[in-house]
Amino acid sequence: MEIKAEEIKQCANKPRHVAIILDGNGRWAKKRGLPRTMGHNEGVKNVKEIVTASAEAGIRYLTIYAFSKQNWSRPSDEVGTIMSLLNATARKEINELHRNNVCLRIIGDKNDLPAEARKILENGEALTRDNTLLTLIVALSYSSRDEILRAVRSLAEDSRKGITDPGQIDETLFESRLDTAGIPDPDLVIRTSGEFRISNYLLWQSAYAEFFFAKELWPDFHRQEYYRALLDYTKRERRFGKTSEQVTP
Ligand code: FPP
């Protein structure tokens, strides 16, 4: 039976933040005898569908893993295609995100991005910073270990300068140095394409997240598949290390 956006929206315990590892664009294309590029094109279309589906279901934060730091080692023509696609998508979609009250945030090592893409994305972040319907976080040249190391380096630097006392470094201070500063931790992490890996994604932030592994390849993971994952989440009991009785007395 079709799941309507409203049904999810009405759930008090729907996830506030969903983080997705979109995987399977290449295999989607291969299955059809198409070049990998076509899989990425289709993948971008589906990002749009899932962003809309998230906003309509009342999800407040959506993070998508668009490109990992490790993805730079793919064949250079594939990397080039993905970067062009990113530029074109950003140019085309940022104004629409803004019109729809969506805030854009980029996480990852922006220094790695081509200058043009970086400029478009940073302008998009500035333009949409006060939007409140949904925050769309795009992980680009992202690696969780790299993010953690950058945070550690910045705190070590402050300690060296005497600005921070190492003994005072707690979770709150540490989190304020992560790319995700100010964004609540993901409640639900979804990975598509039948793989059961975390692939260097939000390692610190997903300490207490629930996981959902979907068998569909990313371009086939449409609104209904997504809503099934969200409904599945609403039926789970999150305990954060406590006993069942402590959570629901
Ligand atoms: C996942 O499939 C694809 C990637 C990690 C890179 C490309 C991502 C996109 C084109 C979506 C980007 C979104 C924006 C906003 C531009 P895969 O290539 O790893 O698939 P495979 O495992 O089947 O080879």
Residues whose N, C-alpha, C, O or C-beta is under 5 A from the ligand:
A	BS01	FPP	L22 D23 G24 N25 G26 R27 W28 H40 G43 V44 V47 Y65 A66 I82 L85 L86 T89
